[in-house]
Amino acid sequence: MESNYIYTVTALNEYIKDLLDSDAGLAALTVRGEVSNYKAYPSGHHYFSLKDETGALKCVMFKGSAIHLRFRPQNGMKVIAMGRVGVFPRDGVYQLYVSAMVPDGVGDLHAAFEQLKEKLQREGLFDLSHKKPLPAYPRKIALVTSPVGAAVRDMLRILEARWPLTQVCVLPVRVQGSEAAGEISRAIDYANAHQVADLIITGRGGGSMEDLWCFNEEIVARAIYRSQIPVISAVGHEPDVTIADFVADVRAATPSNAAELAVPDQNDVYAFLAQTDARLRQRAGRELSLARERLRRLAGSRALQDPMNLVEDRRMLLDRQGARLAAALTGQLAGEKERFAAAAAKLDALSPLKVLSRGYAIPQKGERVVTSAQDLREDDRFTLRLRDGAVPCRVEKG
């Protein structure tokens, strides 16, 4: 660099850029720090700073590198960033061009797992209220898994041995690699769209976290959540836990365990039917013995041995009841006759005819009895009723 040469700002920035780019020690380095001022732009580029107790470093992670992140960087997160140091000539500021980044102290897969788990849990994808019961006797089971390998063979063998009445169809998918998650989610959607089964088992055999990662992808979790067909998640071995396990209606420890949970054991069903048959036979035997005992008692009864005895007993009872009824009616009739005679005597004593028989007469004007002289006027006609008849009369002036 010449001391007497006058540089433009751009030329100086380019010169410094060339210096930094030519330094092999700055071309590939690793930096540990805390994320701050983090922002992801719609373009896919990520801009942030890394800082420690006394310093800060501007950083940029372009879209091509950012798409490989398995976790979402957040302010305050401790990370380890790999990249190169360079200068952006327009601003004259050196920065770290990050090509890869992992959380400090924990693997990026684990961080991505926890972040997605927290997100889906907040959205309610793990809620028990959304879990669907498994059919007791599934007619058809769809296995969303790799068509090769020990896992699918174990499931087919166990399903056949436990409940051969169930039809099993395999929806072949990849269960490892970048394309696996998309294939699994599409297979689950296909099974629902075409109702190919009334139970779905999805999973694979054991492996590393990287091998099982497709079952930690959000696309698979959401496919399981929207499935109207119950889903059993059977991924890896018992210690392995995936996001799919949390979303599925039932989590199985292994693919073999999933097959055991999916169908009943025909031996248990046969044993139950045998026990039920024995109980029914025993109950029927007791009922038959009781019926025979009742029949024996009835066969020895007097009514069946000589039916006319019962008829004669009823006839005598009918005669006694008839006699009691006749006596009661006779007594009641005599009482009623006495009450009638007394009432007739009272009525006769109060009868107007009795008064007429003693020489009295009753004046009547029409149907009305005349009780006062004021009720009659001159030339009024009325009837005078006597004991043995009626005499027509006319009022004359006195």
C-alpha atoms as one frame of an Amber mdcrd trajectory, in Angstrom:
protein
   0.000   0.000   0.000   1.540   3.305  -1.090   1.649   6.011   1.639   1.467
   8.971  -0.795  -1.349   7.471  -2.889  -4.767   9.020  -2.341  -7.454   6.316
  -2.241 -11.148   6.679  -2.801 -13.331   5.221  -0.115 -14.432   2.418  -2.392
 -10.865   1.645  -3.420  -9.754   1.459   0.198 -12.644  -0.802   1.090 -11.832
  -3.064  -1.855  -8.174  -3.122  -0.827  -9.072  -4.168   2.722 -11.495  -6.742
   1.306  -8.721  -8.252  -0.795  -6.445  -8.366   2.255  -9.029 -10.211   4.303
  -9.958 -12.543   1.479  -6.323 -13.505   0.982  -5.822 -14.362   4.655  -6.181
 -18.122   4.945  -6.827 -17.838   8.675  -9.946 -15.757   8.036 -11.245 -17.904
   5.177 -12.534 -20.707   7.420 -12.932 -20.104  11.112 -15.311 -20.878  13.953
 -16.716 -18.254  16.322 -18.581 -18.760  19.581 -20.977 -16.043  20.755 -24.474
 -14.950  21.726 -27.004 -14.056  19.041 -28.389 -10.494  19.130 -30.306  -8.208
  16.745 -31.420 -11.302  14.845 -33.641 -10.758  11.792 -34.651 -13.052   8.948
 -35.667 -11.197   5.781 -38.248 -12.367   3.218 -35.367 -12.910   0.826 -34.218
 -15.783   3.045 -31.064 -14.022   4.250 -30.406 -13.859   7.999 -28.702 -10.845
   9.614 -27.539 -10.763  13.240 -24.603 -10.057  15.539 -22.515 -12.326  17.713
 -21.389 -10.820  20.975 -19.569 -11.755  24.151 -18.791  -9.845  27.336 -16.696
  -7.118  25.623 -17.228  -7.213  21.874 -19.645  -7.697  18.985 -19.332  -9.019
  15.435 -21.747  -8.397  12.576 -22.833 -11.546  10.751 -24.799 -12.505   7.673
 -26.062 -15.920   6.609 -27.316 -16.071   3.060 -30.364 -18.093   2.014 -28.306
 -20.901   0.455 -26.723 -21.635   3.830 -29.738 -20.736   6.002 -32.007 -23.388
   4.449 -29.810 -26.062   6.008 -30.408 -24.793   9.554 -32.217 -27.369  11.660
 -33.151 -24.827  14.347 -34.434 -21.268  14.465 -31.843 -18.838  15.852 -33.157
 -16.535  18.579 -31.762 -13.526  20.415 -29.817 -14.605  23.472 -29.050 -18.083
  22.113 -25.465 -19.298  22.467 -24.207 -20.568  19.118 -21.093 -21.682  17.299
 -20.862 -20.174  13.792 -18.598 -21.340  10.987 -17.677 -19.076   8.085 -15.242
 -16.511   6.713 -14.487 -12.908   7.557 -14.884 -10.347   4.771 -15.762  -6.747
   4.038 -18.868  -5.414   2.366 -17.264  -2.607   0.293 -20.338  -0.413   0.234
 -20.393  -0.008   4.028 -16.728  -0.565   4.776 -17.659  -2.870   7.641 -16.124
  -6.266   8.110 -18.449  -9.099   9.069 -18.643 -12.836   9.417 -20.198 -14.587
   6.432 -21.741 -17.614   8.174 -21.987 -20.872   6.237 -23.133 -23.127   9.123
 -24.285 -22.691  12.691 -25.208 -24.950  15.620 -26.356 -24.199  19.152 -23.480
 -24.050  21.610 -23.483 -26.992  24.008 -26.273 -28.908  22.255 -26.646 -30.439
  18.831 -28.620 -28.577  16.195 -30.980 -31.554  15.768 -31.807 -31.517  19.440
 -32.398 -27.764  19.355 -34.641 -28.099  16.306 -36.536 -30.929  18.030 -37.214
 -28.849  21.148 -38.223 -25.782  19.164 -40.706 -27.669  16.983 -42.029 -29.567
  19.990 -42.701 -26.320  21.857 -44.347 -24.751  18.797 -46.701 -27.662  18.085
 -47.566 -28.045  21.748 -48.647 -24.393  21.870 -50.835 -24.993  18.822 -52.564
 -27.934  20.542 -51.333 -30.748  18.287 -50.481 -32.877  21.335 -53.800 -32.371
  23.170 -55.392 -35.542  24.519 -58.814 -34.296  23.424 -57.710 -34.798  19.818
 -56.628 -38.408  20.296 -58.845 -40.929  18.509 -59.515 -44.428  19.902 -58.149
 -47.394  17.986 -60.675 -49.780  16.423 -61.046 -52.938  18.505 -61.043 -55.231
  15.459 -59.562 -53.328  12.485 -60.622 -54.673   9.123 -57.683 -53.158   7.217
 -54.382 -51.659   8.373 -52.121 -49.414   6.302 -48.382 -49.595   7.039 -46.706
 -46.328   6.043 -43.094 -47.459   6.123 -40.250 -48.761   4.038 -41.268 -51.886
   2.109 -37.890 -53.468   2.901 -36.192 -54.056   6.201 -36.815 -55.903   9.438
 -39.478 -53.470  10.746 -42.088 -54.160   8.062 -41.400 -57.904   8.140 -41.854
 -57.998  11.932 -45.133 -56.091  11.733 -46.518 -58.327   8.978 -45.513 -61.461
  10.848 -47.067 -60.332  14.155 -50.277 -59.061  12.548 -50.731 -62.360  10.714
 -50.077 -64.407  13.843 -52.291 -62.349  16.151 -55.298 -61.559  13.943 -55.255
 -63.047  10.427 -58.699 -61.608   9.645 -57.173 -58.153   9.183 -56.049 -57.155
   5.702 -52.718 -55.326   5.613 -51.548 -52.993   2.871 -48.108 -51.408   2.730
 -47.844 -47.835   1.480 -44.140 -47.781   0.572 -42.168 -44.679   1.539 -38.620
 -43.745   2.304 -37.989 -43.434   6.034 -34.604 -41.727   5.861 -33.185 -38.824
   3.908 -34.384 -35.448   2.703 -37.305 -36.847   0.674 -38.665 -39.110   3.412
 -40.813 -36.595   5.323 -42.685 -35.517   2.196 -43.368 -39.115   1.150 -44.637
 -40.072   4.623 -47.001 -37.097   4.831 -48.345 -37.729   1.328 -48.938 -41.415
   2.108 -50.937 -40.531   5.236 -53.013 -38.029   3.243 -53.544 -40.654   0.517
 -54.774 -43.237   3.045 -57.332 -40.723   4.334 -58.434 -39.457   0.930 -59.109
 -42.986  -0.385 -60.080 -44.602   2.953 -57.730 -47.490   2.298 -57.725 -48.560
   5.958 -59.333 -47.941   9.329 -55.957 -47.832  11.116 -52.538 -46.469  10.103
 -49.159 -47.523  11.493 -46.210 -45.344  10.505 -42.623 -45.810  11.611 -39.351
 -47.582  11.078 -36.687 -49.516  12.936 -34.025 -48.033  15.159 -31.201 -45.709
  14.189 -29.457 -42.499  15.097 -31.284 -39.227  15.596 -30.293 -38.260  12.069
 -31.725 -41.541  10.726 -35.051 -40.973  12.496 -35.224 -37.268  11.735 -37.958
 -37.441   9.092 -40.407 -38.309  11.897 -39.425 -35.034  13.592 -40.376 -32.953
  10.567 -43.307 -30.553  10.885 -44.878 -31.777   7.651 -45.222 -35.307   9.065
 -46.602 -34.035  12.378 -49.312 -32.030  10.644 -50.250 -34.933   8.359 -50.753
 -37.160  11.404 -52.749 -34.442  13.175 -55.203 -33.935  10.299 -55.646 -37.682
   9.717 -59.227 -38.822  10.317 -57.948 -42.407  10.556 -56.317 -43.294  13.916
 -52.513 -43.347  13.691 -50.010 -45.406  15.685 -46.474 -44.005  15.688 -43.802
 -46.716  15.857 -40.369 -45.178  15.427 -37.108 -46.777  16.496 -36.619 -48.448
  19.853 -38.309 -47.731  23.172 -35.938 -44.889  24.261 -36.391 -43.093  20.925
 -38.982 -40.313  21.050 -40.031 -38.278  18.008 -42.464 -35.473  17.302 -44.649
 -38.029  15.517 -45.012 -39.893  18.823 -46.496 -36.812  20.500 -48.995 -36.118
  17.716 -50.102 -39.700  17.009 -53.179 -41.176  18.665 -51.050 -43.954  20.188
 -47.280 -44.213  20.571 -45.729 -47.661  20.298 -42.296 -48.426  21.711 -41.263
 -50.356  18.576 -42.831 -51.397  15.261 -43.422 -54.863  16.732 -45.204 -53.295
  19.696 -47.347 -51.279  17.264 -48.547 -54.504  15.634 -49.403 -55.885  19.069
 -51.374 -52.755  19.961 -53.186 -52.675  16.623 -54.974 -56.023  16.768 -56.168
 -58.444  19.443 -54.499 -61.801  19.944 -56.661 -64.504  18.421 -55.581 -66.894
  21.174 -56.966 -64.525  23.792 -60.207 -64.216  21.822 -60.493 -67.988  21.508
 -59.892 -68.351  25.246 -62.524 -65.710  25.998 -65.041 -67.438  23.723 -64.293
 -70.786  25.365 -64.819 -69.305  28.830 -68.026 -67.636  27.696 -69.258 -70.885
  26.165 -68.515 -72.723  29.412 -70.372 -70.108  31.471 -73.354 -70.226  29.125
 -73.482 -74.015  29.273 -73.253 -73.935  33.067 -76.005 -71.340  33.309 -78.207
 -73.242  30.871 -77.645 -76.441  32.886 -78.752 -74.709  36.111 -81.825 -73.250
  34.434 -82.699 -76.663  32.981 -82.340 -78.344  36.400 -84.596 -75.741  38.017
 -87.169 -76.176  35.246 -87.104 -79.936  35.721 -87.630 -79.535  39.463 -90.597
 -77.227  38.885 -92.034 -79.715  36.400 -91.607 -82.532  38.917 -93.460 -80.564
  41.603 -96.233 -79.640  39.201 -96.553 -83.239  38.018 -97.154 -84.345  41.634
 -99.642 -81.612  42.396-103.295 -82.491  43.160-104.541 -80.144  40.444-102.768
 -82.055  37.689-103.476 -85.508  39.103-107.236 -84.891  39.484-108.268 -81.678
  37.718-111.940 -82.072  38.779-110.948 -81.628  42.442-109.937 -78.081  41.669
-113.186 -77.503  39.751-115.251 -78.893  42.640-113.380 -76.721  45.129-114.114
 -73.698  42.999-117.767 -74.678  42.686-118.129 -74.882  46.485-116.404 -71.563
  46.864-118.753 -70.103  44.233-121.804 -71.481  46.094-120.655 -69.954  49.381
-119.948 -66.652  47.730-123.372 -66.742  45.991-125.141 -67.429  49.319-123.291
 -64.585  51.017-124.140 -62.258  48.152-127.846 -63.236  48.197-128.057 -62.695
  51.962-126.372 -59.349  51.652-128.738 -58.292  48.856-131.816 -59.456  50.810
-130.766 -57.496  53.881-129.992 -54.419  51.838-133.379 -54.679  50.015-135.285
 -54.933  53.315-133.552 -51.850  54.620-134.320 -49.941  51.453-138.005 -50.952
  51.699-138.185 -49.637  55.264-136.583 -46.359  54.239-139.032 -46.077  51.309
-142.079 -46.660  53.521-140.926 -44.006  55.995-140.331 -41.524  53.192-143.734
 -42.281  51.649-145.436 -41.705  54.986-143.756 -38.334  55.382-144.672 -37.383
  51.828-148.273 -38.433  52.347-148.533 -36.384  55.537-147.333 -33.302  53.720
-149.468 -33.899  50.597-152.062 -31.177  49.729-154.577 -33.950  49.037-154.619
 -34.724  52.756-155.629 -31.118  53.431-158.423 -31.308  50.844-159.789 -34.483
  52.420-160.418 -32.551  55.617-162.851 -30.110  53.815-160.439 -27.475  52.622
-160.267 -26.113  49.067-157.384 -24.613  47.063-158.033 -21.671  44.662-155.890
 -21.759  41.525-155.531 -19.273  38.743-154.042 -21.287  35.951-151.286 -23.333
  37.471-150.624 -20.767  40.204-152.147 -21.121  43.691-154.012 -17.976  44.820
-152.798 -17.100  48.310-154.277 -13.579  48.702-157.555 -11.785  47.832-155.425
  -9.038  46.377-154.422 -11.463  43.621-158.009 -11.487  42.208-160.006  -8.783
  40.423-163.653  -8.502  39.471-164.633 -10.932  36.707-161.412 -12.913  37.188
-161.918 -16.593  36.612-160.209 -19.191  38.759-160.621 -22.824  39.775-161.456
 -24.060  43.227-159.853 -27.473  43.748-161.770 -29.747  46.180-161.106 -33.256
  47.476-163.010 -34.954  44.664-162.652 -32.452  41.797-162.390 -28.862  40.659
-165.116 -26.188  40.394-164.760 -23.205  37.992-165.502 -19.858  39.659-165.788
 -16.142  38.745-165.212 -13.150  40.975-168.305 -10.894  41.301-168.569  -7.488
  42.816-169.374  -7.857  46.495
